[in-house]
Amino acid sequence: MDGTQVDRILQNPKFKEMVRQKSILSWTLTIIMLVVYVGFMLLVGYNKEFLLSSLSGGVTTWGIPLGLGIIVLSFVLCGVYSYIANNKLDQLNEEAVREVEAIAQEKGPN
């Protein structure tokens, strides 16, 4: 593949759309996770009393479900990414690959 073919691939609208959507999705999920995690760390640092307070008058404190919630949220966000990547981004990827193969076939095998 020569430089002209690479440029045509990089300028391909489907390729650009796939890269844009993947970037938006990745950054959105990353920001959500960072805000939740940093928020929890700030809560640990500045409001320990809340985390040490009883959830329902028993032994369980607020810190336990909040900590577990962060772990569960990370799995949920991974699932969201996988679902969107498999159902939307893969279609764009397949379309872009087909067009890339067509571009590569124009020059013929090297």
ABEGO torsion letter per residue (X at the ends): XBAAAAAAAAABAAAAAAAAAAAAAAAAAAAAAAAAAAAAAAAAAABAAAAABBAAGBABBAAAAAAAAAAAAAAAAAAAAAAAAAAAAAAAAAAAAAAAAAAAAAAEBX
